[in-house]
């Protein structure tokens, strides 16, 4: 499984595993300023605060999103 990395800064990176994604849209509905499914890159971690990113990622129903600190 390939995991893609979207770096906010040296201390925080969003991880996305496309093969796990069920496209439920929870990420887009929760943080539309960060997630733009029609764009590339589609995740813009610099648009969110770390705590709100963590909270949203923990609510990903498929587990496709994760993070590294």
Helices and strands as residue ranges (DSSP letters): E 4-9, E 12-16, G 18-20, H 26-30, G 45-47, H 50-58, E 65-68
